[in-house]
Structures are given as C-alpha cells and as structure tokens.
C-alpha cells in the first residue's frame, strides 16, 4: 500500500494549499484509493505493469465509483479485470454512502423525517449529490431484520396480566406488479398489542399490518402472540370492534374483557342531543368514581334509571354494557385508572401516526410495517429503562385470578372508531 515518492510529493503540494475541508477530503481520498489499489494488486497477483508468476488475470482499465462520506463525495477508481470480477471489500456494492451516513439515514427515517429532508440532511453532511428516494428505501429495508426479530421474540419468560389491543389506519399502495404498476392506494390497519408484565412494566408485544380489522386478521394476530408464549393474561382492554371481540373470544377464552370507557362514552354521546351531552357525560363519569367494585356496578343501574325517562336508548346501552365497562372493578383499585381504557395505547397510536404522516402514502404494506414497528421498538426500549413502572410491584402482587367477565355475543352495531380526543370521557 506504500505510495511512491512522486505521489507523496504531489499530495504534499496539494495539501499545502488546501483549506481544512479540502485537506480532510484529499487525505481520505488518497488513503481510500491506496487501500483499493492494494487489494486489487492482491486479487490480481501483481501490481500494474509488474511481471510475476503469481498473476491470475490482467487489468482491463478502471471504472469510477462515487463514495459519499461525511467529508464529501469521493470518486475512486476500481480496477476492471479481463477474467472474473473485482470489487473492494472496503466498499459495499450498489451503496454509495459510508457507514456513518447510512446510520444517519436510518435514524432520520425512523424519526419521521421526510425523504426530501433526508436528502437535504445527507447533502449538509457532505454528500453533494444527495440521496434518492429509492436509495433511502433500500437503506431502510435493512431494518427488516430488526423488525422481524422484535415481532417474533419469545414472550413466555413472564406473564402479562393486562393486554391492550387497538389499531390505527395509514395509507399504502397495495396490489400491482413488483414494480408497483397497477397498485392502488388503500387504507391499511396497523394493529398493536401492548402488555403489562407481572413486574408492572409495559411492553409492546407485537404489531401487524392488514387490509382491515376483520375477525380473521385479529385472530391470526392473537394466535401469533399466543404461539410466541403470551400467557398469564387476566384482562384484555380494547374497543368494541366486532371483529376484535370475536377474535378475543376465539383465542383467549376465560379472560376478562374491559370495554374502553372512552370509546363507550363516544358511542353514548353520539345518541344524545348536543345540549344534554355534558350532563350525560358527567352522570356516566360517576360510575367510575365509586370506591368499590359492587358500588361501581350498582351505580350503572342508578344512572340508567336517572336517564331512562328522557333518554331510554342511553339507559339501554348502559344496562347492556354493564359487565363490559365495569370489568376493571374485579381488579386491585390501584390499577383501575390504568386499565379501564385504551388511552395508553391511543398515545402510542398517535406517535405512530405522527411519524407515518410524514411519509403520507407508503409504497407497500411492508414499508408501513417497517416504520410502525421501529417507532414501537423505540417506545418499548424507553419503557424498559424507565425508572418508574406503569404499575408498582406492590400493587401487582395483589393480583389474584378473578372470576372472568364473560365476553358474550350480542347485537350491538359495529363501532366506528374515532381517534379524536374526547374531553368529556
């Protein structure tokens, strides 16, 4: 790899008149080219114009390769051979940015930075030619191994007494050929499961992307969690989506089900005249303000009797949903506020939406799953190192298997999920 005297003199002359940025770029280019030439000589078995018995092939000119680094774009020459092929191990075929920039692009993508801003960022870091959308996609595809490992990891090391289930929707192109021709833009369901482990910490259990929240899709997702070792579940918290309810009943028999109080309140207020909404919401909130389980359930009937003369439909909804909205009352009182709604998961959904909205329309469902899971991995890791647990170990020790609240099939209409925040809940 030693440079000859003329090359060193030429380099010294160039460096003496260069500024700081050019100096680093010239040094890096010289070293990189010398390393490539040394590896080429070893591969061919001889230096240029050298006669030796160890030669295995002949040089056939060179080809240029642009390498983007934090010092700027560098163009190096790679030897071509008459037989076989040579590519330096120092570089990666079809990748024109170095490892540092590679990491920056992946990190920016996960944090919801748009492709245009990623291009500006790469340019600011020294790669004058920027980076294309296709290259961003190709780089970020390397996250797939992390996504797969996270969504298939073993869950059997400890029990998860509480499991939260919910979904959010994003746009992606589906169908078409491998080049995307003929694809259509469709809404895709991103289903997410989180759990509270026996030691009181929260974990993201898994994530999947599908066409809609059908019973079959939810069932497949929950079976995957069960096959990965999910167990010890005593209470599932979710909204009243019919497909999800059927899937819970089919895969988690004997587990109590808590209907999210926030979603229930939205359903009730949708049937209440606008002028009476605040009064009805205040009355229903008294159900969740009772100090004991029996009083919680008794208050449901009290409020139903109070509202029945003016709002019989609301009274019927309360009576029909009595067991569904008060399942939390069978568990330690210290847990009630944390398990009577899917609000913790809604906050996670909003973070996923914030990151995915930057992209707008994903090129395919796999890209949507990639980014969504990376966002969830980030939250999962933060939960694991947080000093404060979601539920204290002392309160988790109070858990005893309760008599489960049955998930009975009824004739309720499918719920239309509104992700807007309802202050009255």
Beta strands, then each sheet from edge to edge (+ up, - down):
strand 1: 59-69
strand 2: 72-81
strand 3: 162-174
strand 4: 184-196
strand 5: 202-210
strand 6: 235-238
strand 7: 256-259
strand 8: 361-362
sheet 1: 1+ 2-
sheet 2: 5+ 4- 3+ 6+ 7+
sheet 3: 5+ 4- 3+ 8+
end
